[in-house]
Amino acid sequence: MSKNLFSSAPLRVDLAGGWTDVAPYPSDFGGEVVNFSINRRVRASREKILGGDGEDFEFSFEAPRGSGLGTSGAMNVALAALTSQEENTPEEIAEMAFVMESDSGNICGRQDQWASAIGGFNHFLFIGNSVEIMPFEPMRSSKMWLRKHLLVVFSGITRKSGEIQKSVWDRYSRGDPLVIDGLSEIRKSARTMANGLQQDRRDMVVNSLRQVCIGVDMIDSKIHDPFRGVVNPLLESGSIVAWKALGAGCGGCAALLCSQQGIEAAISSIELAGWENIDWDFEEKGILFDEKIS
C-alpha cells in the first residue's frame, strides 16, 4: 500500500514593490510589496510507501518556469506543504518554502512564498526577517477593472531570477546611488498601488506602475530590454497606459495595463510578436492539500 499526498500552490502577479523584499534591503530600509495570486498553480504529489522509507515527488506547472510569475516560490510552497506538519499555518509553510529556496542557493525575497501560501490580494511589509500582512481590501470595482484591462503576457524568454538579482545586489552592496534610489522609487510605488486599489483611484494605479518602471530602469535598464520592442509602440499609440516586467524581468512575463479602447490592439500586437496572452483570474485560496491511500 502507498499513501499519495497532493498539494498545489498558486502563482502570483507582483504589481508594485518587488525587489524590496530581497535581503539586505528589508533590514536596511524595510521592503513593501503589493501582489495578488492567480488561478495558475504548481501542483505537487508525494508517494510514500506505507511501512517503508521510499518516497517520490513530482511537480506540474500551469505556467512556464522562469516566467516571472513566482513558479519557484509556488513549487517550494507546494513541497513544504507536503513535508510539513498538519498544524503548520500557511505563514509557517511560506517561511519554510523561503528557507528551502534560499538554502538551494537562489537569491530571492519572501513575497512569492507568502502570496502563494496565503492567496488573494496582499500588501506585505518586510522588516528584517519578518513579514507583516497589512490590512488590504481592494474595491470590487478596482478588481473588475484590473481583470478586464490587465494583460499578463509571456515573451517566450525564460530566465533564472537569481542570476539577474546578483548583479543588482552586488552594485547595491557597493553603495551604488542609482540602485539605492531606484529601489526607493520601487518601494514607494507599493503604497501608491495599495491606496489606488483601495480607493478605486485608477490614476494612482497607473502612476504606481510607471513609478516601478522608472525605478527598475534606474537599478538596471537591461531588465526591460526584452520587452521594449513590443511595449514601446503600444505606449506610444495609447493602447496601453502603463506596464511592468513581472518578477525580476529580463524576459518572462509582463503585465500590460490597457486603455479602454486599446485591449484588442494590444492583444493583436503581442500575438504578432509571438508572445502568449495568458488567461488568468484572481485566486482567493492559497495552499490546497489532499491525500489518498491506494
C-alpha positions in Angstrom: 0.0 0.0 0.0 1.1 3.6 -0.6 -0.2 7.0 0.6 -0.4 9.6 -2.1 -0.3 13.2 -1.0 -1.2 16.1 -3.2 -0.8 19.8 -2.8 -1.0 22.9 -5.0 0.0 26.5 -4.6 -1.0 29.5 -6.8 1.3 31.7 -8.9 1.2 35.5 -8.4 1.3 38.8 -10.2 3.6 41.3 -8.4 2.0 44.8 -9.0 4.4 47.0 -7.1 7.4 46.9 -4.7 9.1 43.7 -6.0 12.9 43.7 -5.4 12.4 45.5 -2.0 11.6 42.1 -0.3 15.1 40.8 -1.0 17.8 40.9 1.6 19.5 43.0 2.7 17.0 45.7 1.7 14.4 44.8 4.3 17.0 45.1 7.1 18.4 48.4 5.7 15.2 50.2 4.8 12.2 47.9 5.0 10.5 46.5 1.9 6.9 46.8 0.8 5.0 44.8 -1.9 1.5 44.6 -3.3 0.6 41.5 -5.3 -2.2 39.0 -6.0 -2.5 35.3 -6.6 -3.9 33.9 -9.9 -5.6 30.7 -10.9 -2.5 29.2 -12.3 -0.9 26.7 -9.9 2.1 24.5 -9.3 0.9 21.0 -8.4 2.9 18.6 -6.3 2.5 14.9 -5.4 4.3 12.7 -2.9 4.0 9.0 -3.0 5.1 7.3 0.2 5.2 3.5 0.7 3.4 2.7 3.9 5.7 0.9 6.3 8.8 1.7 4.2 11.3 4.5 3.6 10.7 5.2 0.0 9.0 8.3 -1.4 8.9 10.2 -4.6 7.9 13.8 -5.5 6.5 15.0 -8.8 5.6 18.6 -9.9 3.5 20.0 -12.7 3.4 23.7 -13.7 0.4 25.6 -15.2 2.7 28.4 -16.5 6.2 28.3 -17.9 9.0 28.1 -15.3 11.2 31.1 -15.2 8.4 33.3 -16.4 8.3 35.8 -13.6 5.1 34.6 -12.0 6.8 33.1 -8.9 6.9 29.5 -10.1 9.9 28.5 -8.0 8.3 30.1 -4.9 5.0 28.2 -5.5 6.9 25.0 -6.1 8.6 25.3 -2.8 5.3 26.2 -1.1 3.7 23.1 -2.5 6.7 21.0 -1.5 6.7 22.4 2.0 3.0 21.7 2.4 3.7 18.0 1.6 6.6 17.8 4.2 5.2 20.0 6.9 3.1 19.1 10.0 -0.6 19.3 9.8 -0.7 22.1 12.4 1.6 24.4 10.4 -0.1 27.6 9.4 0.2 29.0 5.8 2.5 31.6 7.1 4.8 29.0 8.6 4.7 27.0 5.4 5.6 30.1 3.5 8.6 30.7 5.7 9.7 27.0 5.3 9.5 27.4 1.5 11.6 30.6 1.6 14.3 28.8 3.6 14.2 25.9 1.2 14.7 28.2 -1.8 17.4 30.3 -0.1 19.3 27.2 1.0 19.3 26.0 -2.6 21.5 29.0 -3.4 18.8 31.1 -5.1 18.7 34.8 -4.4 15.1 35.5 -3.5 12.8 37.6 -1.4 9.7 36.4 0.6 6.8 37.9 -1.5 6.4 34.8 -3.8 6.2 32.2 -1.0 3.8 34.3 1.2 1.5 35.2 -1.7 1.4 31.6 -2.8 0.7 30.2 0.7 -2.0 32.7 1.6 -3.6 33.5 -1.8 -5.8 36.5 -2.7 -4.6 40.2 -2.7 -1.8 41.0 -0.4 0.0 44.1 0.9 3.2 43.0 2.7 5.8 44.8 4.8 9.2 43.2 5.1 11.2 44.3 8.1 14.4 42.4 8.6 13.4 38.7 8.5 9.8 39.4 9.5 6.7 39.8 7.3 3.8 41.9 8.3 0.5 41.4 6.5 -1.2 44.8 6.1 -5.0 45.2 6.2 -5.8 45.4 2.5 -9.1 45.1 0.6 -9.2 46.5 -3.0 -12.6 47.8 -4.0 -14.7 45.4 -6.1 -14.7 48.0 -8.9 -10.9 48.1 -8.8 -10.6 44.3 -9.2 -13.2 44.3 -12.0 -11.2 47.0 -13.9 -7.9 45.1 -13.4 -9.5 41.8 -14.5 -10.7 43.4 -17.7 -7.7 45.7 -18.6 -4.6 43.9 -17.3 -3.0 41.5 -19.7 -0.4 39.0 -18.5 1.8 38.2 -21.5 4.7 35.7 -21.8 7.5 36.8 -24.1 8.8 33.2 -24.6 12.0 34.0 -22.9 12.7 32.1 -19.7 15.5 33.0 -17.2 16.8 32.4 -13.7 15.9 35.3 -11.4 18.8 34.7 -9.1 21.3 35.5 -11.9 19.5 38.8 -12.6 19.3 39.6 -8.9 23.0 39.0 -8.3 24.3 41.9 -10.5 21.8 44.4 -8.9 22.6 43.4 -5.3 26.4 43.4 -6.0 26.0 47.1 -7.0 23.8 47.7 -4.0 26.5 46.3 -1.7 29.0 48.7 -3.2 26.7 51.6 -2.4 25.7 52.5 -6.0 23.4 55.5 -5.5 21.4 54.8 -8.7 20.5 51.3 -7.4 19.6 52.7 -3.9 17.5 55.5 -5.3 15.8 53.1 -7.8 14.8 50.7 -5.1 13.4 53.6 -3.1 11.2 54.5 -6.1 10.1 50.9 -6.3 9.3 50.7 -2.6 7.2 54.0 -2.7 5.2 52.6 -5.6 3.7 49.9 -3.4 2.0 52.4 -1.1 0.6 54.3 -4.1 -0.7 51.0 -5.6 -2.3 49.9 -2.3 -4.1 53.3 -1.9 -5.1 53.3 -5.5 -6.8 49.9 -5.4 -8.5 50.5 -2.1 -9.9 53.9 -3.3 -10.6 52.9 -6.9 -8.2 55.6 -7.9 -7.1 54.3 -11.3 -4.8 57.2 -11.9 -2.8 56.1 -8.8 -2.6 52.5 -10.1 -1.2 53.9 -13.4 1.2 56.2 -11.7 2.4 53.3 -9.5 3.2 51.1 -12.4 5.0 54.0 -14.1 7.0 54.6 -10.9 8.0 50.9 -10.8 9.3 51.2 -14.4 11.3 54.3 -13.6 12.9 52.6 -10.5 13.7 49.4 -12.5 15.4 51.4 -15.2 17.5 53.0 -12.5 18.6 49.7 -11.0 19.4 48.1 -14.4 17.9 49.3 -17.7 18.7 45.8 -19.3 15.8 44.3 -17.2 13.3 45.9 -19.6 15.2 45.4 -22.9 13.5 42.2 -24.0 10.1 43.9 -23.8 10.7 47.3 -25.3 10.3 46.5 -29.0 6.7 45.4 -28.3 5.7 47.6 -25.4 7.0 51.0 -26.5 4.8 51.2 -29.7 1.8 50.2 -27.6 2.6 53.0 -25.1 3.1 55.5 -28.0 -0.2 54.6 -29.6 -2.1 54.7 -26.3 -3.2 51.1 -26.5 -1.6 50.6 -23.0 -1.3 53.2 -20.4 1.3 51.5 -18.1 3.1 48.2 -17.8 5.8 46.4 -15.7 8.0 43.4 -16.1 6.9 40.6 -13.7 9.4 39.0 -11.4 13.0 40.0 -12.0 12.4 40.8 -15.6 14.9 40.3 -18.5 12.3 38.2 -20.2 9.5 36.1 -18.9 6.1 37.7 -18.3 5.0 41.3 -18.3 1.7 42.9 -17.1 0.2 45.4 -19.6 -2.5 47.8 -18.4 -4.7 48.6 -21.4 -6.7 51.7 -22.2 -10.4 51.3 -22.6 -10.1 51.2 -26.4 -6.7 49.5 -26.6 -7.3 46.0 -25.5 -7.8 44.4 -28.9 -4.9 46.3 -30.4 -2.6 45.2 -27.5 -3.6 41.6 -27.9 -3.1 41.8 -31.7 0.4 43.2 -31.2 1.5 40.7 -28.7 0.2 37.8 -30.8 2.0 39.2 -33.9 5.2 39.3 -31.8 4.8 35.6 -31.0 4.0 36.3 -27.3 1.4 34.4 -25.4 -1.6 36.1 -23.8 -2.0 34.1 -20.6 -5.6 33.6 -19.5 -5.9 34.4 -15.8 -8.3 35.2 -13.0 -8.0 36.1 -9.3 -7.3 33.2 -6.9 -8.5 33.7 -3.3 -7.2 30.4 -2.0 -3.6 29.7 -1.2 -2.3 26.2 -0.4 -4.6 23.3 -1.2 -3.9 19.8 0.2 -5.3 16.3 -0.2 -4.3 12.7 0.3 -5.4 9.3 -1.0 -4.4 5.7 0.1 -4.2 3.0 -2.6 
